[in-house]
Amino acid sequence: IHTGYRPVQQTWRYYFSTLFQQHNEAVNVWTHLVAALVLLLRFQQLSLRVDFGQDLHAQPLLIILAASITYLTFSSLAHLLQAKSEFWHYSFFFMDYVGVAVYQYGSALGHYYYTIEPSWHERVRGFYMPMAVLLAWLSCAGSCYAKYQYHQSAQLLGRLCQELPSGLAYLLDISPVVHRLCTAPPSGRPDPALLYHKCQVLFFLVGAFFFSHPYPEKWFPGKCHFFGQSHQIFHVFLVLCTLAQIEAVVLDYESRRHIYSSLQGDLAHNFSALCLFTVTCSVLTAAFMARKVKNKLGLKPS
């Protein structure tokens, strides 16, 4: 059972060096690290033709790009460095949950700003973004609390705390996409963004299955320590979902300005402020839970 697991209480240099070694977390680290680098390159390409500084309507696109790179980077760091000690195990995964919350907000904003149809916007504009902020924070808080409070013996309660807010957040965030897919005229002009939107929904659902179910390691106990864990498969499909989502949002930004400029007006600054609020609340929550872990362990962080 210990084969492939890194020892605790080593130097930070040791854990960073394991980036290039084979161990049980190597695939989890590299799947998200490579995706973060791909998105950095995509951002560089977009910056050549998108004026992120002056174009007010480009701010939500910048937020979802930054949020995606943030959650991928935080996840990579969590899987790479969490073996340092029990305190750092908790702390790095709390940081990971902050990244997930920020990404959830960025996804909600991208779909609400660029993808939404006017008829759905009319129905949800009174609550969509405030609810997106609340559910993103609840996702972070619930995941942190479940990590801190529950163990394998209380797996159901832990999953409820972690997955219920995230599930509700996804249902809200994806609703503009689902509505647009369902109302798109079958014989209308081809819209390349719709294909990417369909792919992001499919990839997310497949990834959610592997996140919630321990396959294939349940079929091959003891055989999936290095490669083939359900969490690794979840990582791959989540990355595919994110890449498809970014391409869809970019296409919507470029082709639907006549729609979203009239729907959103000059609210981009408000949405940026909501993003900062979400980040602040999530970071403070993670810091509070890390302090509780420190007190519980009765140790200084090593």
Backbone torsions as a table, in degrees:
resi	resn	phi	psi	omega
1	ILE	NA	-25.0	-178.1
2	HIS	-85.5	-9.7	-178.4
3	THR	-63.1	124.5	178.1
4	GLY	91.1	-3.5	179.4
5	TYR	-98.3	133.1	-175.8
6	ARG	-80.7	145.0	179.4
7	PRO	-70.9	155.0	178.2
8	VAL	-87.9	171.3	174.6
9	GLN	59.9	33.0	171.9
10	GLN	-94.4	175.2	179.1
11	THR	-73.4	159.1	176.6
12	TRP	-61.1	-36.7	179.2
13	ARG	-58.7	-37.9	179.2
14	TYR	-61.1	-46.3	-175.9
15	TYR	-69.4	-36.0	175.1
16	PHE	-65.3	-35.8	179.9
17	SER	-67.8	-22.9	179.9
18	THR	-72.4	-4.4	173.2
19	LEU	-56.8	-29.9	-176.5
20	PHE	-109.6	22.8	178.2
21	GLN	-120.7	162.6	177.9
22	GLN	-89.9	122.6	174.8
23	HIS	-156.8	179.2	-171.6
24	ASN	-67.4	-19.0	-178.6
25	GLU	-103.5	-1.3	-172.1
26	ALA	-58.5	-46.5	-178.9
27	VAL	-65.6	-40.2	178.2
28	ASN	-61.0	-38.4	178.9
29	VAL	-67.2	-49.7	-171.6
30	TRP	-73.0	-31.9	179.7
31	THR	-59.5	-45.8	-178.5
32	HIS	-80.6	-31.1	178.4
33	LEU	-66.1	-44.7	178.3
34	VAL	-62.7	-42.2	179.5
35	ALA	-63.3	-39.1	177.6
36	ALA	-62.3	-41.0	178.2
37	LEU	-66.4	-38.8	177.1
38	VAL	-61.1	-43.2	-179.5
39	LEU	-69.8	-32.5	174.1
40	LEU	-62.1	-42.6	176.6
41	LEU	-65.0	-38.8	178.6
42	ARG	-64.7	-40.0	177.7
43	PHE	-63.4	-41.3	177.7
44	GLN	-61.0	-41.9	177.9
45	GLN	-63.1	-44.7	-178.4
46	LEU	-66.1	-34.4	-177.4
47	SER	-64.2	-17.6	178.1
48	LEU	-75.3	-23.0	-178.6
49	ARG	-124.8	-7.9	178.1
50	VAL	-113.7	127.2	179.5
51	ASP	-89.2	85.2	-177.3
52	PHE	-64.8	-24.3	-178.8
53	GLY	-80.2	-36.2	-172.9
54	GLN	-106.3	-28.2	-178.5
55	ASP	-81.4	109.1	-178.5
56	LEU	-58.5	-37.8	-176.6
57	HIS	-76.2	-6.0	176.5
58	ALA	-88.9	-10.9	-177.8
59	GLN	-60.1	-45.6	176.9
60	PRO	-60.9	-34.8	176.6
61	LEU	-64.3	-41.3	177.1
62	LEU	-62.8	-38.6	-179.1
63	ILE	-65.3	-45.8	-177.9
64	ILE	-69.1	-33.5	175.0
65	LEU	-65.1	-47.8	179.9
66	ALA	-64.0	-39.9	179.3
67	ALA	-64.5	-39.8	179.8
68	SER	-66.0	-45.7	178.6
69	ILE	-63.8	-37.0	-179.6
70	THR	-64.3	-49.4	-176.7
71	TYR	-67.5	-35.7	178.2
72	LEU	-66.7	-40.8	179.1
73	THR	-68.0	-45.9	179.7
74	PHE	-61.9	-39.4	178.6
75	SER	-64.6	-43.0	178.6
76	SER	-60.7	-44.6	179.6
77	LEU	-64.3	-39.8	-179.8
78	ALA	-61.9	-46.4	-178.7
79	HIS	-71.5	-28.1	-178.8
80	LEU	-78.7	-38.7	-167.5
81	LEU	-110.4	-6.9	-172.7
82	GLN	-65.6	-17.2	-178.4
83	ALA	-78.8	-1.4	-178.2
84	LYS	-56.4	-47.1	178.6
85	SER	-167.4	173.3	179.3
86	GLU	-63.8	-41.0	178.7
87	PHE	-60.3	-47.9	-177.7
88	TRP	-71.0	-28.3	174.0
89	HIS	-57.6	-51.1	177.9
90	TYR	-62.6	-47.7	-171.8
91	SER	-63.9	-42.1	-178.9
92	PHE	-69.5	-33.7	177.0
93	PHE	-75.2	-29.0	170.8
94	PHE	-61.8	-41.2	176.8
95	MET	-62.4	-39.5	177.1
96	ASP	-58.7	-42.1	-179.1
97	TYR	-67.8	-30.9	173.3
98	VAL	-62.3	-44.9	178.6
99	GLY	-60.9	-40.1	179.0
100	VAL	-63.7	-42.6	180.0
101	ALA	-62.5	-43.4	179.1
102	VAL	-63.8	-40.0	178.2
103	TYR	-65.3	-39.0	177.9
104	GLN	-61.0	-42.7	177.6
105	TYR	-64.0	-44.9	179.8
106	GLY	-60.2	-39.3	177.7
107	SER	-64.1	-46.1	179.2
108	ALA	-59.4	-43.6	-178.7
109	LEU	-65.3	-45.8	-179.8
110	GLY	-59.4	-42.8	-179.8
111	HIS	-70.3	-39.1	-178.9
112	TYR	-70.0	-37.6	-173.3
113	TYR	-80.8	-45.7	-170.4
114	TYR	-105.0	-35.8	-167.7
115	THR	-91.1	-27.6	-169.5
116	ILE	-63.7	143.4	173.3
117	GLU	-86.5	150.1	-178.3
118	PRO	-55.3	-37.6	-178.2
119	SER	-65.9	-37.5	177.5
120	TRP	-76.0	-34.6	176.3
121	HIS	-59.5	-39.9	179.5
122	GLU	-62.3	-33.6	-177.9
123	ARG	-78.0	-35.7	-168.1
124	VAL	-112.3	-2.9	-171.4
125	ARG	-64.4	-22.9	-178.9
126	GLY	-75.0	-18.6	-175.5
127	PHE	-137.5	-11.7	-169.2
128	TYR	-58.4	-56.6	-174.7
129	MET	-70.2	-42.4	174.5
130	PRO	-59.7	-38.7	178.3
131	MET	-68.3	-34.6	177.2
132	ALA	-62.7	-41.1	177.4
133	VAL	-63.6	-47.5	-178.3
134	LEU	-61.3	-46.6	-177.0
135	LEU	-70.1	-34.1	175.7
136	ALA	-62.9	-45.3	178.5
137	TRP	-65.9	-42.3	178.3
138	LEU	-62.1	-35.4	176.8
139	SER	-61.7	-45.3	177.8
140	CYS	-64.5	-49.3	-177.6
141	ALA	-64.0	-42.8	-179.6
142	GLY	-65.0	-40.2	179.0
143	SER	-67.4	-42.7	178.0
144	CYS	-62.1	-44.2	-178.5
145	TYR	-65.8	-42.4	179.0
146	ALA	-62.6	-40.6	178.2
147	LYS	-63.4	-40.9	-176.9
148	TYR	-76.3	-40.7	-167.0
149	GLN	-94.8	-37.9	-169.1
150	TYR	-109.2	146.8	177.9
151	HIS	-119.6	-170.1	-177.9
152	GLN	-59.3	-28.7	-179.0
153	SER	-69.6	-18.4	179.7
154	ALA	-123.4	47.4	-172.6
155	GLN	-63.5	-37.3	-178.2
156	LEU	-64.0	-46.9	179.5
157	LEU	-63.8	-41.1	178.3
158	GLY	-61.9	-42.6	179.3
159	ARG	-65.7	-37.5	178.0
160	LEU	-62.3	-44.9	179.6
161	CYS	-63.0	-36.8	-175.5
162	GLN	-85.8	-43.7	-168.6
163	GLU	-92.8	-27.5	-179.2
164	LEU	-63.9	-52.2	177.4
165	PRO	-61.4	-38.8	-179.6
166	SER	-66.9	-38.5	178.0
167	GLY	-65.0	-43.4	177.5
168	LEU	-64.8	-39.3	178.0
169	ALA	-61.4	-42.2	-179.1
170	TYR	-66.1	-41.5	179.0
171	LEU	-59.3	-40.2	177.7
172	LEU	-69.9	-48.9	-174.4
173	ASP	-61.1	-38.7	-173.7
174	ILE	-87.1	-8.6	-175.0
175	SER	-58.3	-39.8	176.7
176	PRO	-63.2	-34.0	179.3
177	VAL	-68.7	-47.8	-178.9
178	VAL	-62.2	-43.3	178.9
179	HIS	-61.1	-42.6	-179.6
180	ARG	-66.8	-41.0	178.5
181	LEU	-63.8	-38.1	-177.1
182	CYS	-75.5	-26.2	-176.0
183	THR	-102.7	-2.9	-179.8
184	ALA	-64.7	130.1	179.3
185	PRO	-64.7	131.7	-176.3
186	PRO	-64.4	-27.1	-177.4
187	SER	-110.4	18.4	-179.6
188	GLY	-77.4	-176.9	178.9
189	ARG	-65.2	135.3	-179.1
190	PRO	-55.4	133.6	179.6
191	ASP	-120.5	103.8	-176.8
192	PRO	-58.6	-29.3	-178.2
193	ALA	-63.2	-31.1	-177.2
194	LEU	-64.0	-36.1	178.4
195	LEU	-63.3	-43.5	178.7
196	TYR	-66.1	-36.5	177.4
197	HIS	-64.9	-42.1	176.9
198	LYS	-61.3	-41.6	-179.7
199	CYS	-64.9	-40.7	-177.8
200	GLN	-66.4	-35.5	176.9
201	VAL	-66.8	-45.8	179.9
202	LEU	-61.9	-47.8	-178.6
203	PHE	-62.6	-38.7	180.0
204	PHE	-65.7	-43.8	-178.3
205	LEU	-64.2	-40.9	176.7
206	VAL	-64.6	-44.1	178.3
207	GLY	-61.6	-40.0	179.3
208	ALA	-63.2	-35.1	177.3
209	PHE	-61.9	-47.8	-178.2
210	PHE	-71.6	-25.8	174.6
211	PHE	-67.2	-34.9	-174.3
212	SER	-93.5	-15.1	-175.3
213	HIS	-128.2	129.7	-175.8
214	PRO	-81.2	61.4	175.1
215	TYR	-115.8	142.4	11.2
216	PRO	-93.8	2.0	-175.9
217	GLU	-63.4	-23.5	176.2
218	LYS	-68.0	-29.1	177.9
219	TRP	-81.7	-28.0	-176.1
220	PHE	-128.3	68.7	-177.0
221	PRO	-58.4	133.0	178.6
222	GLY	80.7	0.6	-175.7
223	LYS	-107.4	-3.8	-171.6
224	CYS	-119.9	26.4	-178.7
225	HIS	-64.0	-41.2	-176.5
226	PHE	-93.4	-40.1	-172.7
227	PHE	-146.5	134.9	176.1
228	GLY	105.5	4.9	176.8
229	GLN	-65.1	149.5	177.5
230	SER	-59.8	-35.7	-179.0
231	HIS	-67.6	-32.8	175.6
232	GLN	-66.4	-41.4	177.8
233	ILE	-65.1	-40.3	175.1
234	PHE	-57.0	-44.8	178.8
235	HIS	-58.0	-45.5	-177.3
236	VAL	-61.5	-46.4	-177.9
237	PHE	-72.7	-30.9	175.7
238	LEU	-67.1	-38.6	176.1
239	VAL	-62.8	-46.1	178.0
240	LEU	-60.5	-39.9	176.9
241	CYS	-60.0	-47.1	-178.0
242	THR	-64.4	-43.9	-179.8
243	LEU	-64.5	-41.5	177.3
244	ALA	-65.2	-40.0	179.7
245	GLN	-62.4	-45.4	-179.7
246	ILE	-61.0	-43.6	179.6
247	GLU	-63.2	-39.8	179.1
248	ALA	-63.5	-44.4	-178.9
249	VAL	-66.5	-39.1	177.6
250	VAL	-61.6	-44.5	178.3
251	LEU	-63.0	-40.0	177.7
252	ASP	-65.5	-40.7	177.8
253	TYR	-59.3	-40.6	-175.7
254	GLU	-79.1	-28.6	-171.1
255	SER	-110.7	-10.9	-173.4
256	ARG	-117.7	23.3	-177.5
257	ARG	-59.2	-35.9	-179.0
258	HIS	-64.7	-22.6	178.5
259	ILE	-88.5	-55.3	-172.3
260	TYR	-74.4	-24.6	178.3
261	SER	-67.0	-33.8	177.5
262	SER	-79.8	-31.5	179.4
263	LEU	-74.8	-43.1	-171.5
264	GLN	-95.0	-21.7	178.5
265	GLY	59.7	-128.3	-179.3
266	ASP	-109.7	35.5	-176.0
267	LEU	-86.9	0.1	-175.4
268	ALA	-58.5	-39.0	179.1
269	HIS	-62.7	-38.1	178.6
270	ASN	-63.0	-41.1	179.7
271	PHE	-68.3	-33.1	175.6
272	SER	-66.0	-39.3	177.2
273	ALA	-65.0	-39.3	176.4
274	LEU	-63.2	-35.0	177.1
275	CYS	-63.6	-45.9	178.3
276	LEU	-61.3	-39.1	178.2
277	PHE	-63.7	-43.1	178.6
278	THR	-61.9	-45.1	179.3
279	VAL	-60.8	-46.3	-177.7
280	THR	-61.7	-47.8	-179.9
281	CYS	-62.1	-41.0	-177.9
282	SER	-69.1	-43.0	179.1
283	VAL	-63.3	-43.8	179.0
284	LEU	-63.0	-39.2	178.0
285	THR	-63.6	-46.0	179.5
286	ALA	-63.6	-41.0	179.1
287	ALA	-64.7	-40.1	178.0
288	PHE	-62.6	-44.2	-179.6
289	MET	-68.8	-34.1	176.4
290	ALA	-64.4	-37.5	177.0
291	ARG	-66.4	-38.0	177.4
292	LYS	-63.8	-39.4	176.8
293	VAL	-62.9	-44.7	179.7
294	LYS	-59.4	-43.8	178.4
295	ASN	-66.6	-38.9	179.7
296	LYS	-64.3	-40.5	-179.5
297	LEU	-77.6	-22.0	-177.8
298	GLY	66.1	30.0	-176.0
299	LEU	-131.4	152.1	168.1
300	LYS	-80.2	145.6	177.8
301	PRO	-59.2	134.0	-177.2
302	SER	-96.2	NA	NA
